Amino acid sequence: MSNDSTNEESAEAETAEASDFLRDQIRADLAAGTYGGRVKTRFPPEPNGYLHIGHAMSICLNFGLAQEFGGECNLRFDDTNPEAESEEFVRAIVEDVEWLGFESSDTIYYASDYFDQMYSWAEDLINKGLAYVDDLDSETMSEMRGGFTTPGQNSPFRERSIEENLDLFRRMKAGEFADGERVLRAKIDMNHENMQMRDPVMYRIRNTPHHRTGDTWAIYPNYDWAHGQEDAIEGVTHSICTLEFDNNRELYDWYQNNIDLPFEKPNQYEFARLNLTHIVTSKRKLAQLVADGVVNGWDDAAMPTIRGVRRRGYPASAIRAFCSHIGVAKTNSVREIELLESFVRDELNATALRRSGVLRPLKVVIDNYPEGQVEMLTAANHPNDESLGVRDVPFTREIYIEREDFEEDPPPKYYRLTVGREVRLRYGYFITATDVVKDAEGNVVEVRATYDPETSGGQAPDGRKVKSTIHWVSASEAVDATVVLYDRLFTDEHPGSGDTDPLDSLNADAKEVLEGAKLEPSMAKIAAGEVVQFERLGYFAHDLDQPMLFHRTVGLRDEWARLQKRKK
């Protein structure tokens, strides 16, 4: 059994035995027969941008809980803001959810499917005296809401008659008024201690075509009015939100307590969202990075979007395992990005094939090796999994090594190649540097060396040892590639903390593009998206679109383990 299978079984066992407030609530509801034994969750993104890594926690939680308890999870688009939404984002979100390993029911749901029903319920609230049309502008309305220590003030339009409110609301729907001229508000309590309950807006006028309904509607529901009613229409049982919506729960309940629901009333529960160091998940800020040309689109491998980390080579299984490890909490916290990277590294260590690549090549000419000869050496595809077999690696008189693996004047405790020193070539021979060739500026551009033909396979028959093994590729047989190395996109551990703009800590050196990297010839046939380990260098993903472009996914060093040692 492979390490990958073992890891998956361990993650499944951990999930099956997990206990947290959400799972405890679902188990209690099932035991009591609440909702008739049904479990139905939903993942409700707004299609106004691409999903980021923070959304992965909500996806894994909502779909995972439904799977765990034999229920369903709806993928539903809260498409109530026509100015910012598009089919492009819808398609991208569907693809991201599926790539993470989840599928919703046979139907994808949209808030826009329920516009007629929500409008009908809004008229019902007007008829009950629980909603009214307000003519106040948004600034005045905000001022009259008061604050946490000051009472609100009733709108002068709050006591309009039911007949007038119905007439105005229907004319809003018919498109008779300009954007912002009127709104529909719930009539609750302008002195309520929960600010969300101070006559919240239910509908705004937006004379903007919708990507699905076209020009049918001139009014669109606000999130709080739409969200709970969407849950009710779909028969959701457990509506799971992040903590910023905890104050909205009372309003969620109020709306549903005052309309006739097609199913049992769903309940809202809040959990802590996924926050990571050195990461920004504001869609507005990420959109600015795209618009300013800082990154090459939402799927740039430097971006913390799901599409970005996919291009960079993060396995979906590693993200799921990371989310499972974090678990469900009621208090927000920030996790180190190194912890996520450790899950990526562990997964790739078990699954990624090993290959040779030289990122900053320095030519070595082995003077006593026959010119024109190509010798095939045997290299393991994986050091811990013999079932993955071996491959042939061509060895020739001229090879490339990493520039940092040679020093003409080595510092103390430098054990790699220098003139007069013998080192081992990975899977190959012992070589000894004898001389260097320099350019006009005095830079070493070539190393001359000799090899010991008795050391094939990296062992000396006389038992002598060397202190260093370096990787290499054949100069004549190698294939050219472009390799991109990544550092943190934001230098600050907590970008935007305090009153700072998170973009102030953008790292100008977050990306380094290396043209002219040299890779072993087998890399010419690698599949798009495949991740391999360049030995001694890290894990690298073949770009999804551009041949022979590779992104460094993570390095070999476990920074998470180092951080934990430092904390102790």
PyMOL commands that set and color helices and strands:
alter all, ss='L'
color gray80, all
select helices_A, chain A and resi 3-17+21-32+34-37+53-68+87-99+111-127+138-144+162-173+195-197+223-234+243-257+283-291+306-312+316-326+337-351+386-388+403-405+453-455+502-505+521-525+559-567
alter helices_A, ss='H'
color red, helices_A
select strands_A, chain A and resi 40-43+72-77+109-110+131-134+183-186+201-205+219-221+238-242+267-271+353-355+357-358+361-366+375-380+390-395+398-402+422-425+430-438+444-452+469-470+473-474+479-486+511-519+531-534+538-542+549-554
alter strands_A, ss='S'
color yellow, strands_A
deselect
rebuild
show_as cartoon
